[in-house]
Amino acid sequence: MEKRLLCMILSLTMFFCLVPSAAAASDEATEAAEALYELGLFKGTGTNPDGTPIFDLDKTPTRNQAIIMLVRLLGKEEEAKAGTWEIPFTDVSDDMRPYIGYAYANGLTNGVTATTYCGTNPIKANQYIAFVLRSLGYESGKDFEVATSWKLADELGITKGQYANAATFTRGDVAKISLKAHEIQEIVATAPYWGLPADIKWIAAPTTDDDMQNNVLYSFLMGNYSLINPYDPDMAEWINNDRMNRNDFSKRLTTTYPELTGAYCNYYWRRQAGKLPNGSTVFFVAYDRNDIAPTLSMEQVYAQQRSALEAAQAIKNTLHQKGTVKDGMSQKQIAQAYYDYLRSFGVKVGGGAAEADQGKSVEFDSAYACLVNKKAACVGRAAAFNLLMHLEGISAQGVGGSIKGTNSGHVLSRVVLDGETYYCDWGNGRPLAQNIDSWFIFD
């Protein structure tokens, strides 16, 4: 996947008429505006004497500005401009008709009255957040209520409770919320590459096992793993009792989405990983308050995995450009090509029991550790191989156990090649093999 495929290309250009403001916007708002500007997604209509853009982040946004943002977040601006829209509102200008027409036709907005849109009216925080949630595929009246839209936004990590009773709402707030929405759209766009549904969304009030599985997958994708916490009373019912046994749930999840196994770093792997068939392990999304604090935060782990995905794609591109991997090759030949590449990649051994006891295993047990830092434990080496196989459309999973004659655990890859199961332990130089019983003990 090219780097551009990691990101959902958003047509998100803010159109605010900008003039210098007497009040100073927050650093967070300024940074959000600048980040969007650098992405080409947030533009002003003027510049300062030093050439920097004028954002005017302390001004109050209007309903018109909000609906333009909604259409652009959806990536539908060109479609909106190309369409002919019938609307009941008599106070909409020709310039605004495409945006309001598109949104109205698709059930995304209504007027203040049956015949007036009142686009120059200021928009409130809950109203703008509702627009943003709709851009992410959530439905008002079903997934959230407009009056309390901030509740779902808080759960998604777009906001942090600051808009529950917001007395004011500014363009700076629009920038901050829009950047968060952009980031979520980027991440959701990567879902198919991990074998997840392209339209995956968070379910605010899970009522079935399927709902809970969905939320585990969403949390896994977003890196917001604290959403699934066995000590949260609302989640304990699903995690800790007979309805949702943790190990059984892990088995079910990776049976449905096998590409997840080994794709991410095994956070709290030793104590919290659910056991899968043949000893495979899954990244389980839960905190253990009695466990050792890891040396990387959840956010850092997720950011590293994004980098690992880019590094893996770069390796794939290299092998294809050189003809090392090409059309007509069998899956076993493709796997062997990656095996040979990784053997010459210069990855050093890192991590182990001592590092795990210090909370450092997270630094070595990931594809990032292998493909970017080039210093990884067996978990990280297996994760890297699994990720590369995934990008080639080949199913691969991590397998846990131990090497005969040793007291330490070991993880390698189980990969299905041309319909046959093989095992790969490239880090130790063992060849692809269908039977490893002579030296490996499965957990």
C-alpha positions in Angstrom: 0.0 0.0 0.0 1.4 3.3 -1.0 1.8 5.9 1.7 -1.0 7.8 0.2 -3.2 4.8 0.8 -2.6 5.1 4.5 -4.4 8.4 4.6 -7.9 9.1 3.5 -7.6 12.1 1.1 -9.9 14.7 2.5 -11.2 17.7 0.8 -11.1 19.8 3.9 -10.4 23.4 3.0 -11.7 25.9 5.5 -13.2 29.0 3.8 -13.5 31.4 6.7 -13.0 35.0 5.9 -10.0 35.7 8.0 -8.8 38.9 9.6 -6.3 39.4 12.4 -7.8 38.8 15.9 -7.2 40.8 19.0 -7.4 37.8 21.2 -4.9 35.0 21.1 -6.0 31.5 20.3 -4.7 28.6 22.4 -1.5 26.8 21.4 -3.5 23.7 20.8 -5.9 25.5 18.4 -3.0 27.1 16.6 -1.1 23.8 16.2 -4.3 22.2 14.9 -4.9 24.9 12.4 -1.2 24.8 11.3 -1.3 21.0 11.0 -4.4 21.2 8.7 -2.8 24.0 6.8 0.3 22.0 6.1 -1.9 19.2 4.9 -3.6 21.6 2.5 -6.8 21.2 4.4 -7.2 24.5 6.2 -6.7 27.7 4.3 -7.2 31.4 5.1 -7.9 34.3 2.8 -4.9 36.4 3.8 -1.4 36.3 5.2 0.6 38.1 7.8 3.6 40.4 6.8 5.9 37.4 7.4 4.0 35.3 4.9 2.3 33.1 7.5 -1.5 32.4 7.1 -4.1 34.3 9.1 -6.4 31.9 10.8 -8.5 34.2 13.1 -9.2 31.3 15.4 -11.0 33.4 18.1 -13.9 34.3 15.8 -17.3 32.5 16.0 -18.1 30.1 13.2 -21.5 30.1 11.5 -23.9 27.4 10.3 -22.9 28.1 6.7 -19.2 27.5 7.6 -20.1 24.4 9.5 -22.0 22.8 6.6 -19.2 23.5 4.2 -16.8 21.8 6.7 -19.2 18.8 6.9 -19.3 18.4 3.1 -15.6 18.7 2.8 -15.0 16.2 5.6 -17.2 13.8 3.7 -15.0 14.4 0.6 -18.2 15.4 -1.3 -17.5 19.0 -2.3 -17.1 18.3 -6.0 -20.2 16.2 -6.0 -22.1 18.9 -4.2 -21.0 21.6 -6.6 -21.9 19.4 -9.6 -25.4 18.6 -8.4 -28.7 20.4 -8.9 -30.4 20.6 -5.5 -34.0 21.3 -4.5 -34.2 22.8 -1.0 -37.2 24.4 0.8 -35.1 27.2 2.3 -35.6 30.7 0.9 -32.6 32.3 2.6 -29.8 30.3 0.9 -27.4 32.1 -1.4 -26.3 30.6 -4.7 -22.8 30.0 -3.3 -24.2 28.0 -0.4 -26.8 26.1 -2.3 -24.5 23.2 -3.3 -23.4 22.6 0.2 -26.7 22.9 1.9 -28.5 21.2 -0.9 -26.2 18.1 -0.7 -26.4 18.0 3.1 -30.2 18.4 3.1 -30.7 15.8 0.4 -28.6 13.3 2.3 -30.3 13.9 5.6 -27.3 15.6 7.2 -28.9 18.9 8.1 -32.2 20.7 8.5 -33.3 24.3 8.6 -34.1 26.4 11.7 -37.7 26.5 10.3 -39.4 24.8 7.4 -38.3 27.5 5.0 -35.3 29.2 6.6 -31.8 27.8 7.0 -30.3 30.8 8.9 -26.8 30.1 7.7 -25.3 33.3 9.1 -26.4 32.3 12.6 -23.6 31.2 14.9 -23.2 27.5 15.5 -22.9 25.9 18.9 -20.4 23.3 20.0 -22.9 20.4 20.1 -24.2 21.3 16.7 -20.8 21.4 15.1 -19.8 18.2 16.8 -22.9 16.6 15.4 -21.8 17.6 11.9 -18.4 16.0 12.5 -19.9 12.8 13.9 -22.1 12.6 10.8 -19.0 12.9 8.6 -17.6 9.9 10.4 -20.7 7.8 9.6 -22.6 8.2 12.9 -26.4 9.0 12.8 -28.1 11.5 15.1 -31.1 9.9 16.9 -29.4 6.5 16.6 -25.8 6.7 17.6 -26.0 10.0 19.5 -28.4 12.9 20.3 -27.5 16.3 18.9 -28.1 18.0 22.3 -25.4 15.8 23.9 -23.3 15.0 20.8 -20.2 15.7 22.9 -20.7 12.4 24.8 -20.0 10.3 21.8 -17.2 12.7 20.7 -15.6 12.2 24.2 -15.8 8.4 23.8 -14.2 8.6 20.4 -11.4 10.8 21.7 -12.4 13.7 19.5 -13.1 15.8 22.6 -12.3 15.5 26.3 -15.3 16.7 28.1 -14.6 20.4 27.4 -17.8 21.0 25.4 -20.3 19.5 27.8 -21.3 23.0 29.0 -19.4 25.2 26.5 -20.4 28.9 26.8 -18.4 29.9 23.7 -17.4 28.1 20.5 -14.7 29.4 18.1 -12.9 28.7 14.9 -10.1 27.4 17.0 -12.4 24.8 18.4 -13.4 24.0 14.9 -9.8 23.5 14.0 -9.1 21.2 17.0 -12.2 19.1 16.4 -11.7 18.9 12.6 -8.1 17.7 13.0 -9.2 14.9 15.3 -11.9 13.9 12.8 -9.3 13.9 10.1 -7.0 11.7 12.1 -9.9 9.2 12.7 -10.7 9.1 9.0 -7.1 8.4 8.2 -7.0 5.5 10.7 -10.4 4.0 9.6 -9.1 4.1 6.0 -6.4 1.6 7.0 -8.9 -0.9 8.4 -9.1 -3.1 5.4 -5.3 -3.6 5.5 -5.7 -5.3 8.9 -8.6 -7.4 7.7 -11.2 -5.2 9.5 -14.5 -3.8 8.1 -14.0 -0.6 6.1 -17.0 1.0 7.8 -16.1 0.0 11.3 -17.5 2.4 14.0 -17.6 2.6 17.8 -20.9 1.4 19.4 -21.6 3.6 22.4 -23.9 1.2 24.2 -23.0 -2.4 23.3 -25.8 -4.8 23.9 -24.6 -8.0 22.2 -21.5 -10.0 21.9 -21.2 -8.8 18.3 -21.3 -5.2 19.5 -18.6 -5.9 22.0 -16.4 -7.6 19.4 -16.9 -4.6 17.2 -15.7 -2.3 20.0 -12.6 -4.4 20.6 -11.7 -4.3 17.0 -12.3 -0.5 16.8 -10.2 0.0 19.9 -7.5 -2.2 18.5 -7.5 -0.1 15.3 -7.5 3.3 17.0 -4.9 2.5 19.6 -7.4 3.7 22.2 -7.2 0.4 24.1 -8.3 1.9 27.5 -11.8 1.8 26.1 -11.8 -1.9 26.8 -11.0 -2.1 30.5 -12.0 -5.2 32.6 -12.2 -2.9 35.7 -14.9 -0.7 34.1 -18.2 -1.9 35.5 -19.8 -1.5 32.1 -17.2 -3.7 30.5 -16.8 -6.2 33.3 -20.0 -8.0 32.3 -18.6 -8.7 28.9 -15.0 -9.5 29.9 -15.1 -11.3 33.2 -18.2 -13.4 33.4 -19.4 -16.5 31.6 -21.0 -14.5 28.8 -17.7 -13.2 27.6 -14.8 -15.3 28.7 -11.6 -13.5 27.8 -9.8 -16.4 26.2 -12.9 -17.6 24.3 -13.5 -14.0 23.1 -9.9 -13.8 21.9 -10.2 -17.0 20.0 -13.4 -15.8 18.4 -12.0 -12.4 17.4 -8.9 -13.8 15.7 -10.8 -16.6 14.0 -12.9 -14.0 12.3 -10.0 -11.6 11.8 -6.8 -13.8 11.7 -4.7 -11.0 10.2 -4.8 -9.2 13.5 -2.7 -11.8 15.2 0.9 -10.7 15.3 0.3 -7.5 13.4 0.6 -5.2 16.5 2.9 -5.2 19.5 1.8 -7.6 22.2 1.1 -5.1 25.0 1.1 -6.8 28.4 1.5 -9.9 26.2 2.8 -12.3 28.8 -0.1 -11.9 31.3 -3.0 -10.8 29.2 -2.8 -12.5 25.8 -5.6 -14.9 25.2 -4.5 -18.3 24.0 -5.6 -19.3 20.5 -5.5 -22.6 18.6 -2.0 -24.1 18.3 -0.7 -21.6 20.8 -1.2 -18.4 18.8 -1.5 -15.2 20.7 -3.6 -12.1 20.2 -3.1 -8.5 21.2 -5.8 -8.1 23.9 -7.0 -4.6 24.5 -7.2 -4.2 28.3 -5.3 -2.6 31.1 -4.1 -4.6 34.1 -3.6 -2.2 37.0 -1.5 -4.8 38.9 0.9 -5.3 36.0 4.2 -3.6 35.3 3.8 -0.3 33.7 5.2 -0.4 30.1 7.8 2.0 28.9 5.7 3.1 26.0 2.3 4.7 26.1 -0.6 3.3 24.1 -0.4 6.3 21.8 3.3 5.7 21.2 2.7 2.0 20.4 0.0 2.9 17.9 2.2 5.6 16.2 5.0 3.1 15.9 2.7 0.5 14.2 1.7 3.1 11.7 5.4 3.6 10.9 5.9 -0.2 10.8 3.1 -0.4 8.2 4.9 2.2 6.0 8.2 0.4 6.4 6.7 -2.9 5.4 5.1 -1.3 2.3 8.5 0.2 1.4 10.0 -3.3 1.6 7.2 -4.7 -0.5 7.8 -2.0 -3.1 11.5 -2.7 -3.2 11.1 -6.4 -3.7 8.5 -5.9 -6.5 10.6 -3.2 -8.2 13.7 -5.4 -8.2 11.7 -8.4 -9.5 12.4 -10.4 -6.4 8.7 -10.8 -6.1 6.7 -10.8 -9.3 3.5 -12.1 -10.9 3.3 -15.8 -11.4 5.2 -16.7 -8.2 3.6 -19.2 -5.8 2.8 -18.1 -2.3 5.7 -20.2 -1.0 8.1 -18.6 -3.4 6.9 -15.2 -2.2 7.2 -16.1 1.4 10.7 -17.4 0.7 11.7 -14.1 -0.9 10.7 -12.2 2.2 12.4 -14.8 4.4 15.6 -14.2 2.5 15.2 -10.5 2.6 14.7 -10.4 6.4 17.6 -12.7 7.0 19.9 -10.1 5.3 18.1 -7.1 6.9 20.5 -6.8 9.8 18.0 -7.2 12.7 19.7 -7.6 16.1 18.2 -9.5 19.0 16.5 -7.4 21.6 14.2 -8.0 24.6 13.7 -11.0 26.7 12.5 -12.0 30.2 14.5 -9.3 32.0 13.2 -6.6 29.7 9.6 -7.8 30.2 10.0 -7.6 34.0 11.0 -4.0 33.6 8.1 -3.2 31.3 10.4 -2.9 28.3 9.1 -5.8 26.2 6.8 -3.4 24.4 9.9 -1.9 22.9 11.0 -5.1 21.3 7.9 -7.1 20.6 6.6 -5.2 17.5 7.0 -5.0 13.8 8.2 -1.5 14.4 11.1 -2.8 16.6 12.1 -5.2 13.7 11.5 -3.1 10.6 12.4 0.4 11.9 14.6 0.0 14.9 16.1 -3.3 13.7 16.3 -4.7 17.2 13.6 -7.1 18.1 12.6 -10.1 20.2 11.0 -13.2 18.6 7.6 -11.6 18.9 8.7 -8.6 16.9 10.4 -10.6 14.2 7.3 -12.8 13.8 5.1 -9.7 13.7 7.2 -8.2 11.0 7.0 -11.3 8.8 3.2 -11.6 9.4 2.7 -8.0 8.4 4.7 -8.4 5.2 2.7 -11.6 4.4 -0.5 -9.7 5.1 0.5 -7.0 2.5 0.9 -9.8 0.0 -2.6 -11.2 0.8 -1.2 -14.2 2.6 -2.6 -15.2 6.0 0.0 -15.4 8.8 -0.4 -15.6 12.5 1.9 -15.7 15.6 2.4 -19.0 17.3 3.6 -19.3 20.9 5.5 -22.1 22.5 9.1 -23.0 23.4 12.2 -24.4 21.8 13.0 -28.0 23.0 15.8 -28.1 25.5 15.2 -24.5 26.7 13.2 -23.0 29.5 12.3 -19.8 27.6 9.2 -19.1 25.5 9.4 -18.5 21.8 7.1 -17.1 19.1 7.3 -17.7 15.4 4.9 -17.4 12.4 2.4 -19.8 11.1 1.6 -19.0 7.4 -0.7 -20.6 4.9 1.0 -21.0 1.5 -0.8 -22.4 -1.5 -3.3 -24.0 0.9 -0.7 -25.6 3.1 0.4 -24.6 6.6 4.1 -23.7 7.1 6.1 -22.4 10.0 8.6 -19.6 9.7 11.4 -18.8 12.3 13.5 -16.6 10.1 15.2 -14.9 13.1 16.9 -18.1 14.0 17.6 -19.1 10.4 15.3 -22.1 10.4 13.8 -22.8 7.0 10.1 -22.7 6.1 8.8 -26.1 7.2 5.5 -27.8 7.5 6.5 -29.8 10.6 8.5 -28.4 13.4 7.8 -31.0 16.1 11.4 -32.0 16.2 12.5 -28.7 17.8 9.4 -26.8 18.9 6.8 -27.4 21.6 3.5 -25.7 21.1 1.8 -24.1 24.1 
